[in-house]
Amino acid sequence: MDVVKTTKDVAKKVEDKVENGLEVLKDTFNNVASHLPFANLAKKQDDMFLIEVDLPGVKKEDIEIKVEDDYLIVNAVRRFKEELKEDDYYLCESNFGLISRSFTLSKSIDRESINAKFENGRLSITLDKMASKKAKSIAIS
């Protein structure tokens, strides 16, 4: 038995498995990323925040926004199907799936005054602070 050759063969097999595993991991992350929409969070004023979530290819009726405990959860279903029919071939590409994002809400956010608007594939959510948590100017007499 040639120990050097056997060691090289084992090392090659391990290297191949690692490379294959990295490819599978990369494909998995790409798949997850395709179902995780981009979002922007901005402080608009001292007492208001704005969350914008990009949802291209999603219809308004396929979006659900809910508050659970201290989380604002946005779920949507993308139902995209593109068909091309020609005399000599047929092509159909579909992209279906659940899209989900969640955001932690601070205790100062008024859960009853959350508003949302959906326009041109962008969901805009405004979050107001509770009146008791808003900054106040104090007049000096």
C-alpha positions as CSV (number, residue, x, y, z in Angstrom):
1,M,0.0,0.0,0.0
2,D,1.4,3.4,-1.0
3,V,0.7,5.8,1.9
4,V,1.5,8.9,-0.1
5,K,-0.8,8.0,-3.0
6,T,-3.6,7.0,-0.6
7,T,-3.2,10.3,1.2
8,K,-3.3,12.3,-2.0
9,D,-6.4,10.4,-3.1
10,V,-8.2,11.1,0.2
11,A,-7.2,14.8,0.0
12,K,-8.5,15.0,-3.5
13,K,-11.8,13.4,-2.5
14,V,-12.2,15.8,0.4
15,E,-11.3,18.8,-1.8
16,D,-13.9,17.7,-4.4
17,K,-16.6,17.3,-1.6
18,V,-15.8,20.8,-0.2
19,E,-16.0,22.4,-3.6
20,N,-19.3,20.7,-4.4
21,G,-20.6,21.7,-0.9
22,L,-19.6,25.4,-1.6
23,E,-21.5,25.3,-4.9
24,V,-24.6,23.9,-3.2
25,L,-24.3,26.5,-0.5
26,K,-24.0,29.3,-3.0
27,D,-27.1,28.1,-4.9
28,T,-29.0,27.9,-1.7
29,F,-28.1,31.5,-0.7
30,N,-29.0,32.7,-4.2
31,N,-32.4,31.0,-3.8
32,V,-33.0,32.5,-0.4
33,A,-31.9,36.0,-1.6
34,S,-34.4,35.8,-4.5
35,H,-37.2,35.6,-1.9
36,L,-35.9,38.3,0.5
37,P,-36.9,41.7,-0.9
38,F,-34.8,44.7,-0.5
39,A,-35.9,47.2,2.1
40,N,-35.0,50.7,3.2
41,L,-35.6,52.1,6.7
42,A,-35.5,55.8,7.2
43,K,-36.3,58.2,10.0
44,K,-38.5,60.8,8.3
45,Q,-39.0,63.1,11.3
46,D,-38.3,62.9,15.0
47,D,-41.6,61.1,15.5
48,M,-42.0,59.1,12.3
49,F,-40.3,56.3,10.4
50,L,-40.6,55.0,6.9
51,I,-40.0,51.5,5.6
52,E,-39.9,50.9,1.9
53,V,-40.0,47.3,0.6
54,D,-39.4,46.5,-3.1
55,L,-41.9,43.9,-4.3
56,P,-41.6,43.8,-8.1
57,G,-44.0,41.5,-9.8
58,V,-46.3,41.3,-6.8
59,K,-50.0,42.4,-6.8
60,K,-51.5,44.4,-4.0
61,E,-53.9,41.7,-3.1
62,D,-51.0,39.2,-2.6
63,I,-49.5,41.3,0.2
64,E,-50.1,40.7,3.9
65,I,-48.8,43.1,6.6
66,K,-49.3,42.2,10.3
67,V,-48.0,43.0,13.7
68,E,-47.1,40.1,16.0
69,D,-45.6,41.0,19.4
70,D,-42.8,43.4,18.6
71,Y,-42.5,42.5,14.9
72,L,-43.9,44.1,11.8
73,I,-44.1,41.2,9.3
74,V,-44.5,41.7,5.5
75,N,-45.5,38.6,3.5
76,A,-46.2,38.5,-0.2
77,V,-46.7,35.9,-2.9
78,R,-45.0,36.5,-6.2
79,R,-46.9,34.8,-9.1
80,F,-44.9,35.5,-12.2
81,K,-45.3,33.6,-15.4
82,E,-43.9,34.5,-18.8
83,E,-44.9,32.5,-21.8
84,L,-43.6,32.7,-25.3
85,K,-45.5,30.6,-27.9
86,E,-44.0,30.2,-31.4
87,D,-44.7,27.8,-34.2
88,D,-41.7,25.7,-33.5
89,Y,-41.3,26.1,-29.7
90,Y,-42.8,27.0,-26.4
91,L,-41.0,28.8,-23.5
92,C,-42.5,29.2,-20.1
93,E,-40.6,30.8,-17.2
94,S,-42.3,31.0,-13.8
95,N,-41.3,32.6,-10.5
96,F,-43.6,31.7,-7.7
97,G,-42.9,31.9,-4.1
98,L,-43.5,33.4,-0.7
99,I,-41.5,36.6,0.0
100,S,-41.1,37.6,3.7
101,R,-39.4,40.4,5.7
102,S,-39.8,41.2,9.4
103,F,-38.8,44.3,11.3
104,T,-38.5,44.7,15.0
105,L,-40.7,47.5,16.4
106,S,-39.5,49.5,19.3
107,K,-41.9,50.0,22.3
108,S,-42.4,53.7,21.2
109,I,-44.1,52.8,17.9
110,D,-47.9,53.2,17.9
111,R,-49.2,49.9,16.6
112,E,-52.6,51.4,15.8
113,S,-51.3,54.1,13.5
114,I,-49.2,52.0,11.0
115,N,-50.2,52.9,7.4
116,A,-49.2,51.3,4.2
117,K,-49.3,52.2,0.5
118,F,-48.4,50.1,-2.5
119,E,-47.5,51.7,-5.8
120,N,-45.3,50.6,-8.8
121,G,-43.9,47.6,-7.0
122,R,-42.9,49.5,-3.9
123,L,-44.6,49.1,-0.5
124,S,-44.3,52.1,1.8
125,I,-45.1,51.7,5.5
126,T,-45.2,54.7,7.8
127,L,-44.7,54.2,11.5
128,D,-45.6,56.9,14.0
129,K,-44.3,57.2,17.6
130,M,-46.9,57.1,20.4
131,A,-48.0,60.5,21.4
132,S,-46.6,60.1,24.8
133,K,-43.2,59.2,23.3
134,K,-43.0,62.1,20.8
135,A,-40.4,64.8,21.4
136,K,-42.0,68.0,22.9
137,S,-40.7,71.5,22.9
138,I,-40.9,73.1,26.3
139,A,-41.6,76.8,26.5
140,I,-39.6,78.8,29.0
141,S,-41.5,81.4,30.9
